[in-house]
Amino acid sequence: YLTAKVILLLLAALIVHFIPRKTTDAVRDRFGASPAILQGAVLAAVAIVLHLAAGAKAEPFVYGQF
């Protein structure tokens, strides 16, 4: 039972996994050359997305209720 947020995050990770290495190297180089304030904003946005995806309420263990 996955929430929509978690499914979207997994689909995004799957898509990123299949991006060619040449493209990921170019993005990494461009990110490294960008201003520190932009890097911080991007990293903060990623942290917020991960926090929102992790905020999904976990279901209690079924056998723990007996």
All heavy atoms as TSV, in Angstrom:
chain	resi	resn	atom	element	x	y	z
A	1	TYR	N	N	0.835	-1.171	0.000
A	1	TYR	CA	C	0.000	0.000	0.000
A	1	TYR	C	C	0.886	1.242	0.000
A	1	TYR	O	O	1.297	1.722	1.041
A	1	TYR	CB	C	-0.917	-0.021	1.214
A	1	TYR	CG	C	-1.816	-1.223	1.233
A	1	TYR	CD1	C	-1.482	-2.367	1.938
A	1	TYR	CD2	C	-2.997	-1.212	0.522
A	1	TYR	CE1	C	-2.309	-3.466	1.942
A	1	TYR	CE2	C	-3.830	-2.307	0.527
A	1	TYR	CZ	C	-3.487	-3.433	1.226
A	1	TYR	OH	O	-4.309	-4.515	1.228
A	2	LEU	N	N	1.185	1.722	-1.182
A	2	LEU	CA	C	2.013	2.911	-1.322
A	2	LEU	C	C	1.135	4.112	-1.638
A	2	LEU	O	O	0.158	3.996	-2.371
A	2	LEU	CB	C	3.042	2.719	-2.439
A	2	LEU	CG	C	4.051	1.596	-2.247
A	2	LEU	CD1	C	4.894	1.448	-3.495
A	2	LEU	CD2	C	4.923	1.863	-1.050
A	3	THR	N	N	1.519	5.238	-1.091
A	3	THR	CA	C	0.782	6.464	-1.381
A	3	THR	C	C	1.202	6.993	-2.746
A	3	THR	O	O	2.226	6.591	-3.304
A	3	THR	CB	C	1.048	7.525	-0.310
A	3	THR	OG1	O	2.429	7.873	-0.346
A	3	THR	CG2	C	0.668	7.024	1.073
A	4	ALA	N	N	0.434	7.909	-3.260
A	4	ALA	CA	C	0.738	8.492	-4.568
A	4	ALA	C	C	2.073	9.229	-4.548
A	4	ALA	O	O	2.821	9.197	-5.529
A	4	ALA	CB	C	-0.381	9.434	-4.988
A	5	LYS	N	N	2.392	9.865	-3.430
A	5	LYS	CA	C	3.664	10.585	-3.322
A	5	LYS	C	C	4.844	9.643	-3.468
A	5	LYS	O	O	5.805	9.947	-4.183
A	5	LYS	CB	C	3.766	11.293	-1.973
A	5	LYS	CG	C	2.787	12.391	-1.747
A	5	LYS	CD	C	2.963	12.933	-0.342
A	5	LYS	CE	C	1.804	13.742	0.115
A	5	LYS	NZ	N	1.934	14.169	1.499
A	6	VAL	N	N	4.763	8.518	-2.815
A	6	VAL	CA	C	5.866	7.556	-2.859
A	6	VAL	C	C	5.978	6.951	-4.254
A	6	VAL	O	O	7.086	6.780	-4.775
A	6	VAL	CB	C	5.672	6.464	-1.789
A	6	VAL	CG1	C	6.728	5.389	-1.908
A	6	VAL	CG2	C	5.693	7.073	-0.402
A	7	ILE	N	N	4.864	6.656	-4.881
A	7	ILE	CA	C	4.889	6.105	-6.235
A	7	ILE	C	C	5.508	7.101	-7.205
A	7	ILE	O	O	6.328	6.731	-8.052
A	7	ILE	CB	C	3.478	5.688	-6.679
A	7	ILE	CG1	C	3.025	4.483	-5.858
A	7	ILE	CG2	C	3.436	5.367	-8.170
A	7	ILE	CD1	C	1.590	4.085	-6.077
A	8	LEU	N	N	5.140	8.379	-7.093
A	8	LEU	CA	C	5.731	9.397	-7.971
A	8	LEU	C	C	7.226	9.526	-7.743
A	8	LEU	O	O	7.999	9.675	-8.697
A	8	LEU	CB	C	5.034	10.738	-7.753
A	8	LEU	CG	C	3.627	10.843	-8.306
A	8	LEU	CD1	C	2.996	12.176	-7.904
A	8	LEU	CD2	C	3.632	10.695	-9.811
A	9	LEU	N	N	7.650	9.457	-6.498
A	9	LEU	CA	C	9.069	9.543	-6.185
A	9	LEU	C	C	9.826	8.344	-6.767
A	9	LEU	O	O	10.909	8.503	-7.329
A	9	LEU	CB	C	9.270	9.628	-4.674
A	9	LEU	CG	C	10.671	9.897	-4.181
A	9	LEU	CD1	C	11.144	11.255	-4.674
A	9	LEU	CD2	C	10.707	9.867	-2.667
A	10	LEU	N	N	9.241	7.158	-6.673
A	10	LEU	CA	C	9.871	5.975	-7.244
A	10	LEU	C	C	9.934	6.045	-8.771
A	10	LEU	O	O	10.940	5.658	-9.378
A	10	LEU	CB	C	9.115	4.717	-6.805
A	10	LEU	CG	C	9.279	4.318	-5.350
A	10	LEU	CD1	C	8.349	3.161	-5.004
A	10	LEU	CD2	C	10.720	3.947	-5.048
A	11	LEU	N	N	8.889	6.549	-9.392
A	11	LEU	CA	C	8.902	6.703	-10.850
A	11	LEU	C	C	9.957	7.717	-11.291
A	11	LEU	O	O	10.653	7.504	-12.286
A	11	LEU	CB	C	7.521	7.131	-11.350
A	11	LEU	CG	C	6.462	6.040	-11.368
A	11	LEU	CD1	C	5.112	6.619	-11.774
A	11	LEU	CD2	C	6.857	4.922	-12.304
A	12	ALA	N	N	10.087	8.807	-10.541
A	12	ALA	CA	C	11.118	9.798	-10.865
A	12	ALA	C	C	12.502	9.186	-10.732
A	12	ALA	O	O	13.383	9.414	-11.582
A	12	ALA	CB	C	10.977	11.013	-9.956
A	13	ALA	N	N	12.722	8.396	-9.687
A	13	ALA	CA	C	14.019	7.743	-9.503
A	13	ALA	C	C	14.290	6.753	-10.633
A	13	ALA	O	O	15.432	6.640	-11.103
A	13	ALA	CB	C	14.069	7.048	-8.160
A	14	LEU	N	N	13.275	6.047	-11.080
A	14	LEU	CA	C	13.437	5.101	-12.183
A	14	LEU	C	C	13.814	5.830	-13.471
A	14	LEU	O	O	14.704	5.386	-14.212
A	14	LEU	CB	C	12.152	4.309	-12.377
A	14	LEU	CG	C	12.180	3.241	-13.463
A	14	LEU	CD1	C	13.137	2.130	-13.075
A	14	LEU	CD2	C	10.788	2.680	-13.688
A	15	ILE	N	N	13.167	6.947	-13.732
A	15	ILE	CA	C	13.478	7.722	-14.933
A	15	ILE	C	C	14.904	8.260	-14.864
A	15	ILE	O	O	15.664	8.174	-15.839
A	15	ILE	CB	C	12.456	8.864	-15.108
A	15	ILE	CG1	C	11.096	8.278	-15.480
A	15	ILE	CG2	C	12.914	9.866	-16.157
A	15	ILE	CD1	C	9.949	9.272	-15.415
A	16	VAL	N	N	15.291	8.792	-13.711
A	16	VAL	CA	C	16.645	9.331	-13.552
A	16	VAL	C	C	17.685	8.227	-13.716
A	16	VAL	O	O	18.775	8.454	-14.239
A	16	VAL	CB	C	16.790	10.033	-12.180
A	16	VAL	CG1	C	18.226	10.350	-11.857
A	16	VAL	CG2	C	15.944	11.294	-12.158
A	17	HIS	N	N	17.348	7.014	-13.302
A	17	HIS	CA	C	18.279	5.894	-13.404
A	17	HIS	C	C	18.666	5.605	-14.854
A	17	HIS	O	O	19.796	5.196	-15.126
A	17	HIS	CB	C	17.653	4.651	-12.770
A	17	HIS	CG	C	18.499	3.433	-12.882
A	17	HIS	ND1	N	19.617	3.246	-12.107
A	17	HIS	CD2	C	18.407	2.346	-13.684
A	17	HIS	CE1	C	20.179	2.094	-12.423
A	17	HIS	NE2	N	19.457	1.528	-13.380
A	18	PHE	N	N	17.747	5.814	-15.772
A	18	PHE	CA	C	18.000	5.479	-17.169
A	18	PHE	C	C	18.458	6.663	-18.018
A	18	PHE	O	O	18.550	6.540	-19.239
A	18	PHE	CB	C	16.764	4.822	-17.788
A	18	PHE	CG	C	16.537	3.432	-17.267
A	18	PHE	CD1	C	15.525	3.174	-16.369
A	18	PHE	CD2	C	17.368	2.397	-17.644
A	18	PHE	CE1	C	15.324	1.901	-15.870
A	18	PHE	CE2	C	17.176	1.115	-17.157
A	18	PHE	CZ	C	16.159	0.870	-16.265
A	19	ILE	N	N	18.759	7.790	-17.411
A	19	ILE	CA	C	19.317	8.926	-18.147
A	19	ILE	C	C	20.764	8.601	-18.505
A	19	ILE	O	O	21.511	8.089	-17.654
A	19	ILE	CB	C	19.235	10.220	-17.305
A	19	ILE	CG1	C	17.775	10.618	-17.118
A	19	ILE	CG2	C	20.022	11.347	-17.953
A	19	ILE	CD1	C	17.581	11.819	-16.219
A	20	PRO	N	N	21.183	8.872	-19.739
A	20	PRO	CA	C	22.559	8.543	-20.140
A	20	PRO	C	C	23.609	9.250	-19.267
A	20	PRO	O	O	23.388	10.356	-18.778
A	20	PRO	CB	C	22.646	9.047	-21.577
A	20	PRO	CG	C	21.236	9.159	-22.040
A	20	PRO	CD	C	20.412	9.437	-20.832
A	21	ARG	N	N	24.742	8.592	-19.099
A	21	ARG	CA	C	25.816	9.116	-18.265
A	21	ARG	C	C	26.308	10.482	-18.762
A	21	ARG	O	O	26.614	11.359	-17.966
A	21	ARG	CB	C	26.984	8.138	-18.211
A	21	ARG	CG	C	28.112	8.647	-17.330
A	21	ARG	CD	C	29.260	7.708	-17.243
A	21	ARG	NE	N	29.151	6.637	-16.295
A	21	ARG	CZ	C	29.165	6.771	-14.978
A	21	ARG	NH1	N	29.220	7.963	-14.451
A	21	ARG	NH2	N	29.114	5.738	-14.190
A	22	LYS	N	N	26.352	10.665	-20.053
A	22	LYS	CA	C	26.808	11.940	-20.615
A	22	LYS	C	C	25.932	13.093	-20.129
A	22	LYS	O	O	26.418	14.167	-19.781
A	22	LYS	CB	C	26.789	11.851	-22.143
A	22	LYS	CG	C	27.320	13.040	-22.863
A	22	LYS	CD	C	27.287	12.792	-24.369
A	22	LYS	CE	C	27.775	13.984	-25.128
A	22	LYS	NZ	N	27.724	13.777	-26.577
A	23	THR	N	N	24.641	12.857	-20.085
A	23	THR	CA	C	23.707	13.885	-19.636
A	23	THR	C	C	23.867	14.160	-18.148
A	23	THR	O	O	23.884	15.321	-17.724
A	23	THR	CB	C	22.266	13.454	-19.939
A	23	THR	OG1	O	22.155	13.175	-21.334
A	23	THR	CG2	C	21.279	14.525	-19.556
A	24	THR	N	N	23.988	13.107	-17.344
A	24	THR	CA	C	24.142	13.314	-15.910
A	24	THR	C	C	25.454	14.016	-15.583
A	24	THR	O	O	25.501	14.840	-14.668
A	24	THR	CB	C	24.059	11.983	-15.133
A	24	THR	OG1	O	25.058	11.085	-15.606
A	24	THR	CG2	C	22.693	11.356	-15.282
A	25	ASP	N	N	26.508	13.706	-16.331
A	25	ASP	CA	C	27.784	14.404	-16.119
A	25	ASP	C	C	27.654	15.885	-16.444
A	25	ASP	O	O	28.184	16.738	-15.726
A	25	ASP	CB	C	28.890	13.772	-16.968
A	25	ASP	CG	C	29.305	12.402	-16.458
A	25	ASP	OD1	O	28.968	12.070	-15.305
A	25	ASP	OD2	O	29.958	11.666	-17.226
A	26	ALA	N	N	26.945	16.201	-17.525
A	26	ALA	CA	C	26.762	17.604	-17.911
A	26	ALA	C	C	25.942	18.352	-16.864
A	26	ALA	O	O	26.261	19.496	-16.505
A	26	ALA	CB	C	26.086	17.687	-19.273
A	27	VAL	N	N	24.896	17.723	-16.340
A	27	VAL	CA	C	24.066	18.354	-15.311
A	27	VAL	C	C	24.879	18.566	-14.043
A	27	VAL	O	O	24.801	19.624	-13.402
A	27	VAL	CB	C	22.798	17.517	-15.040
A	27	VAL	CG1	C	22.061	18.006	-13.814
A	27	VAL	CG2	C	21.890	17.527	-16.252
A	28	ARG	N	N	25.669	17.568	-13.652
A	28	ARG	CA	C	26.492	17.686	-12.446
A	28	ARG	C	C	27.516	18.810	-12.588
A	28	ARG	O	O	27.722	19.598	-11.661
A	28	ARG	CB	C	27.193	16.367	-12.149
A	28	ARG	CG	C	27.987	16.410	-10.861
A	28	ARG	CD	C	28.672	15.111	-10.547
A	28	ARG	NE	N	29.510	14.710	-11.655
A	28	ARG	CZ	C	29.587	13.462	-12.108
A	28	ARG	NH1	N	28.872	12.512	-11.564
A	28	ARG	NH2	N	30.386	13.179	-13.117
A	29	ASP	N	N	28.150	18.920	-13.752
A	29	ASP	CA	C	29.122	19.993	-13.978
A	29	ASP	C	C	28.450	21.361	-13.946
A	29	ASP	O	O	28.990	22.318	-13.378
A	29	ASP	CB	C	29.840	19.788	-15.309
A	29	ASP	CG	C	30.749	18.568	-15.305
A	29	ASP	OD1	O	31.105	18.095	-14.197
A	29	ASP	OD2	O	31.085	18.080	-16.400
A	30	ARG	N	N	27.290	21.451	-14.553
A	30	ARG	CA	C	26.571	22.732	-14.564
A	30	ARG	C	C	26.103	23.113	-13.159
A	30	ARG	O	O	26.144	24.276	-12.775
A	30	ARG	CB	C	25.379	22.632	-15.501
A	30	ARG	CG	C	24.763	23.944	-15.808
A	30	ARG	CD	C	23.816	23.817	-16.954
A	30	ARG	NE	N	23.435	25.152	-17.364
A	30	ARG	CZ	C	22.646	25.410	-18.374
A	30	ARG	NH1	N	22.180	24.431	-19.102
A	30	ARG	NH2	N	22.333	26.635	-18.667
A	31	PHE	N	N	25.653	22.121	-12.383
A	31	PHE	CA	C	25.235	22.378	-11.008
A	31	PHE	C	C	26.427	22.851	-10.182
A	31	PHE	O	O	26.315	23.783	-9.384
A	31	PHE	CB	C	24.633	21.117	-10.390
A	31	PHE	CG	C	24.193	21.283	-8.966
A	31	PHE	CD1	C	23.026	21.961	-8.667
A	31	PHE	CD2	C	24.941	20.763	-7.925
A	31	PHE	CE1	C	22.612	22.125	-7.353
A	31	PHE	CE2	C	24.538	20.914	-6.617
A	31	PHE	CZ	C	23.376	21.593	-6.328
A	32	GLY	N	N	27.577	22.227	-10.374
A	32	GLY	CA	C	28.785	22.624	-9.643
A	32	GLY	C	C	29.266	24.017	-9.996
A	32	GLY	O	O	29.871	24.705	-9.170
A	33	ALA	N	N	28.990	24.463	-11.213
A	33	ALA	CA	C	29.417	25.785	-11.652
A	33	ALA	C	C	28.397	26.873	-11.318
A	33	ALA	O	O	28.694	28.055	-11.470
A	33	ALA	CB	C	29.667	25.769	-13.160
A	34	SER	N	N	27.223	26.481	-10.844
A	34	SER	CA	C	26.191	27.474	-10.541
A	34	SER	C	C	26.493	28.163	-9.207
A	34	SER	O	O	27.265	27.654	-8.390
A	34	SER	CB	C	24.819	26.802	-10.488
A	34	SER	OG	O	24.771	25.870	-9.441
A	35	PRO	N	N	25.900	29.324	-8.968
A	35	PRO	CA	C	26.137	30.047	-7.710
A	35	PRO	C	C	25.672	29.235	-6.494
A	35	PRO	O	O	24.753	28.419	-6.583
A	35	PRO	CB	C	25.289	31.314	-7.854
A	35	PRO	CG	C	24.977	31.431	-9.303
A	35	PRO	CD	C	25.026	30.063	-9.872
A	36	ALA	N	N	26.321	29.486	-5.375
A	36	ALA	CA	C	26.030	28.737	-4.153
A	36	ALA	C	C	24.569	28.913	-3.716
A	36	ALA	O	O	23.963	27.971	-3.210
A	36	ALA	CB	C	26.974	29.167	-3.037
A	37	ILE	N	N	24.000	30.088	-3.922
A	37	ILE	CA	C	22.616	30.321	-3.513
A	37	ILE	C	C	21.657	29.448	-4.322
A	37	ILE	O	O	20.682	28.924	-3.787
A	37	ILE	CB	C	22.247	31.830	-3.616
A	37	ILE	CG1	C	20.922	32.103	-2.919
A	37	ILE	CG2	C	22.183	32.291	-5.034
A	37	ILE	CD1	C	21.037	32.164	-1.435
A	38	LEU	N	N	21.942	29.260	-5.602
A	38	LEU	CA	C	21.112	28.394	-6.447
A	38	LEU	C	C	21.275	26.939	-6.029
A	38	LEU	O	O	20.291	26.192	-5.966
A	38	LEU	CB	C	21.476	28.571	-7.918
A	38	LEU	CG	C	20.688	27.717	-8.906
A	38	LEU	CD1	C	19.204	28.055	-8.834
A	38	LEU	CD2	C	21.216	27.897	-10.305
A	39	GLN	N	N	22.500	26.524	-5.729
A	39	GLN	CA	C	22.732	25.158	-5.261
A	39	GLN	C	C	21.962	24.897	-3.967
A	39	GLN	O	O	21.350	23.848	-3.798
A	39	GLN	CB	C	24.219	24.918	-5.029
A	39	GLN	CG	C	25.039	24.874	-6.295
A	39	GLN	CD	C	26.517	24.672	-6.008
A	39	GLN	OE1	O	26.936	24.486	-4.867
A	39	GLN	NE2	N	27.321	24.722	-7.058
A	40	GLY	N	N	22.006	25.865	-3.064
A	40	GLY	CA	C	21.276	25.720	-1.808
A	40	GLY	C	C	19.780	25.623	-2.018
A	40	GLY	O	O	19.101	24.839	-1.354
A	41	ALA	N	N	19.257	26.428	-2.938
A	41	ALA	CA	C	17.819	26.397	-3.213
A	41	ALA	C	C	17.406	25.053	-3.809
A	41	ALA	O	O	16.365	24.490	-3.427
A	41	ALA	CB	C	17.442	27.531	-4.161
A	42	VAL	N	N	18.211	24.533	-4.708
A	42	VAL	CA	C	17.901	23.232	-5.314
A	42	VAL	C	C	17.962	22.128	-4.266
A	42	VAL	O	O	17.073	21.273	-4.189
A	42	VAL	CB	C	18.859	22.931	-6.489
A	42	VAL	CG1	C	18.720	21.494	-6.959
A	42	VAL	CG2	C	18.604	23.889	-7.639
A	43	LEU	N	N	18.986	22.149	-3.434
A	43	LEU	CA	C	19.114	21.125	-2.401
A	43	LEU	C	C	17.987	21.230	-1.365
A	43	LEU	O	O	17.491	20.218	-0.872
A	43	LEU	CB	C	20.475	21.215	-1.732
A	43	LEU	CG	C	21.655	20.829	-2.630
A	43	LEU	CD1	C	22.967	21.064	-1.905
A	43	LEU	CD2	C	21.537	19.398	-3.098
A	44	ALA	N	N	17.572	22.446	-1.054
A	44	ALA	CA	C	16.452	22.626	-0.130
A	44	ALA	C	C	15.158	22.078	-0.737
A	44	ALA	O	O	14.362	21.442	-0.044
A	44	ALA	CB	C	16.296	24.096	0.229
A	45	ALA	N	N	14.953	22.322	-2.023
A	45	ALA	CA	C	13.756	21.804	-2.696
A	45	ALA	C	C	13.754	20.277	-2.696
A	45	ALA	O	O	12.716	19.655	-2.448
A	45	ALA	CB	C	13.685	22.332	-4.123
A	46	VAL	N	N	14.904	19.678	-2.938
A	46	VAL	CA	C	15.001	18.216	-2.909
A	46	VAL	C	C	14.716	17.700	-1.503
A	46	VAL	O	O	14.001	16.707	-1.324
A	46	VAL	CB	C	16.385	17.750	-3.405
A	46	VAL	CG1	C	16.606	16.273	-3.138
A	46	VAL	CG2	C	16.544	18.045	-4.884
A	47	ALA	N	N	15.239	18.376	-0.485
A	47	ALA	CA	C	15.006	17.960	0.897
A	47	ALA	C	C	13.523	18.062	1.253
A	47	ALA	O	O	12.981	17.183	1.935
A	47	ALA	CB	C	15.842	18.808	1.853
A	48	ILE	N	N	12.861	19.093	0.789
A	48	ILE	CA	C	11.428	19.261	1.061
A	48	ILE	C	C	10.623	18.159	0.387
A	48	ILE	O	O	9.712	17.577	0.991
A	48	ILE	CB	C	10.952	20.657	0.624
A	48	ILE	CG1	C	11.544	21.714	1.563
A	48	ILE	CG2	C	9.430	20.743	0.589
A	48	ILE	CD1	C	11.344	23.137	1.092
A	49	VAL	N	N	10.953	17.847	-0.855
A	49	VAL	CA	C	10.248	16.776	-1.569
A	49	VAL	C	C	10.441	15.440	-0.849
A	49	VAL	O	O	9.487	14.678	-0.668
A	49	VAL	CB	C	10.727	16.695	-3.036
A	49	VAL	CG1	C	10.246	15.422	-3.708
A	49	VAL	CG2	C	10.265	17.911	-3.812
A	50	LEU	N	N	11.655	15.158	-0.420
A	50	LEU	CA	C	11.907	13.912	0.304
A	50	LEU	C	C	11.168	13.885	1.641
A	50	LEU	O	O	10.634	12.855	2.050
A	50	LEU	CB	C	13.402	13.714	0.527
A	50	LEU	CG	C	14.210	13.379	-0.723
A	50	LEU	CD1	C	15.685	13.342	-0.401
A	50	LEU	CD2	C	13.757	12.068	-1.323
A	51	HIS	N	N	11.120	15.017	2.311
A	51	HIS	CA	C	10.399	15.099	3.583
A	51	HIS	C	C	8.906	14.858	3.383
A	51	HIS	O	O	8.270	14.146	4.169
A	51	HIS	CB	C	10.645	16.452	4.241
A	51	HIS	CG	C	9.864	16.655	5.497
A	51	HIS	ND1	N	10.170	16.003	6.667
A	51	HIS	CD2	C	8.771	17.412	5.758
A	51	HIS	CE1	C	9.303	16.362	7.596
A	51	HIS	NE2	N	8.446	17.218	7.066
A	52	LEU	N	N	8.345	15.438	2.342
A	52	LEU	CA	C	6.924	15.254	2.068
A	52	LEU	C	C	6.619	13.803	1.691
A	52	LEU	O	O	5.578	13.263	2.080
A	52	LEU	CB	C	6.464	16.194	0.965
A	52	LEU	CG	C	6.445	17.677	1.337
A	52	LEU	CD1	C	6.108	18.524	0.116
A	52	LEU	CD2	C	5.464	17.938	2.466
A	53	ALA	N	N	7.514	13.181	0.953
A	53	ALA	CA	C	7.302	11.785	0.576
A	53	ALA	C	C	7.442	10.876	1.787
A	53	ALA	O	O	6.714	9.889	1.927
A	53	ALA	CB	C	8.297	11.373	-0.502
A	54	ALA	N	N	8.348	11.199	2.687
A	54	ALA	CA	C	8.552	10.375	3.874
A	54	ALA	C	C	7.468	10.625	4.913
A	54	ALA	O	O	7.317	9.833	5.835
A	54	ALA	CB	C	9.917	10.665	4.484
A	55	GLY	N	N	6.707	11.680	4.768
A	55	GLY	CA	C	5.670	12.007	5.726
A	55	GLY	C	C	4.454	11.105	5.641
A	55	GLY	O	O	3.530	11.238	6.426
A	56	ALA	N	N	4.458	10.184	4.689
A	56	ALA	CA	C	3.336	9.261	4.566
A	56	ALA	C	C	3.249	8.413	5.827
A	56	ALA	O	O	4.243	7.897	6.317
A	56	ALA	CB	C	3.523	8.375	3.336
A	57	LYS	N	N	2.054	8.311	6.349
A	57	LYS	CA	C	1.846	7.577	7.595
A	57	LYS	C	C	2.038	6.080	7.357
A	57	LYS	O	O	1.436	5.498	6.466
A	57	LYS	CB	C	0.439	7.842	8.112
A	57	LYS	CG	C	0.131	7.154	9.406
A	57	LYS	CD	C	-1.290	7.447	9.846
A	57	LYS	CE	C	-1.634	6.582	11.035
A	57	LYS	NZ	N	-3.055	6.631	11.324
A	58	ALA	N	N	2.876	5.464	8.162
A	58	ALA	CA	C	3.102	4.033	8.068
A	58	ALA	C	C	1.972	3.271	8.738
A	58	ALA	O	O	1.446	3.714	9.765
A	58	ALA	CB	C	4.434	3.677	8.707
A	59	GLU	N	N	1.617	2.169	8.169
A	59	GLU	CA	C	0.562	1.339	8.758
A	59	GLU	C	C	1.170	0.512	9.889
A	59	GLU	O	O	2.299	0.041	9.782
A	59	GLU	CB	C	-0.020	0.405	7.692
A	59	GLU	CG	C	-0.744	1.141	6.583
A	59	GLU	CD	C	-1.940	1.931	7.095
A	59	GLU	OE1	O	-2.632	1.444	8.009
A	59	GLU	OE2	O	-2.169	3.033	6.600
A	60	PRO	N	N	0.425	0.322	10.970
A	60	PRO	CA	C	0.952	-0.469	12.089
A	60	PRO	C	C	1.099	-1.936	11.693
A	60	PRO	O	O	0.388	-2.434	10.824
A	60	PRO	CB	C	-0.097	-0.284	13.186
A	60	PRO	CG	C	-1.339	0.043	12.459
A	60	PRO	CD	C	-0.923	0.807	11.231
A	61	PHE	N	N	2.028	-2.592	12.340
A	61	PHE	CA	C	2.252	-4.018	12.098
A	61	PHE	C	C	1.014	-4.785	12.548
A	61	PHE	O	O	0.556	-4.660	13.676
A	61	PHE	CB	C	3.496	-4.459	12.872
A	61	PHE	CG	C	3.906	-5.880	12.601
A	61	PHE	CD1	C	4.208	-6.289	11.311
A	61	PHE	CD2	C	3.977	-6.792	13.625
A	61	PHE	CE1	C	4.585	-7.581	11.063
A	61	PHE	CE2	C	4.361	-8.096	13.389
A	61	PHE	CZ	C	4.670	-8.488	12.094
A	62	VAL	N	N	0.472	-5.607	11.673
A	62	VAL	CA	C	-0.796	-6.280	11.907
A	62	VAL	C	C	-0.717	-7.211	13.125
A	62	VAL	O	O	-1.591	-7.212	13.985
A	62	VAL	CB	C	-1.224	-7.081	10.668
A	62	VAL	CG1	C	-2.481	-7.902	10.937
A	62	VAL	CG2	C	-1.449	-6.164	9.499
A	63	TYR	N	N	0.334	-7.999	13.215
A	63	TYR	CA	C	0.417	-8.991	14.292
A	63	TYR	C	C	0.810	-8.358	15.626
A	63	TYR	O	O	0.791	-9.027	16.644
A	63	TYR	CB	C	1.397	-10.089	13.896
A	63	TYR	CG	C	0.920	-10.851	12.692
A	63	TYR	CD1	C	1.584	-10.729	11.478
A	63	TYR	CD2	C	-0.212	-11.655	12.751
A	63	TYR	CE1	C	1.142	-11.408	10.358
A	63	TYR	CE2	C	-0.668	-12.324	11.641
A	63	TYR	CZ	C	0.016	-12.200	10.451
A	63	TYR	OH	O	-0.432	-12.865	9.351
A	64	GLY	N	N	1.174	-7.095	15.632
A	64	GLY	CA	C	1.499	-6.432	16.877
A	64	GLY	C	C	0.260	-6.112	17.713
A	64	GLY	O	O	0.362	-5.741	18.872
A	65	GLN	N	N	-0.934	-6.260	17.145
A	65	GLN	CA	C	-2.168	-5.950	17.840
A	65	GLN	C	C	-2.714	-7.135	18.633
A	65	GLN	O	O	-3.683	-7.005	19.352
A	65	GLN	CB	C	-3.218	-5.467	16.843
A	65	GLN	CG	C	-2.805	-4.214	16.121
A	65	GLN	CD	C	-3.801	-3.815	15.040
A	65	GLN	OE1	O	-4.796	-4.505	14.826
A	65	GLN	NE2	N	-3.528	-2.726	14.365
A	66	PHE	N	N	-2.117	-8.310	18.506
A	66	PHE	CA	C	-2.646	-9.490	19.194
A	66	PHE	C	C	-1.996	-9.677	20.544
A	66	PHE	O	O	-0.972	-9.322	20.851
A	66	PHE	CB	C	-2.440	-10.751	18.345
A	66	PHE	CG	C	-3.264	-10.720	17.099
A	66	PHE	CD1	C	-2.672	-10.525	15.872
A	66	PHE	CD2	C	-4.648	-10.876	17.157
A	66	PHE	CE1	C	-3.425	-10.500	14.725
A	66	PHE	CE2	C	-5.404	-10.855	16.001
A	66	PHE	CZ	C	-4.792	-10.673	14.779
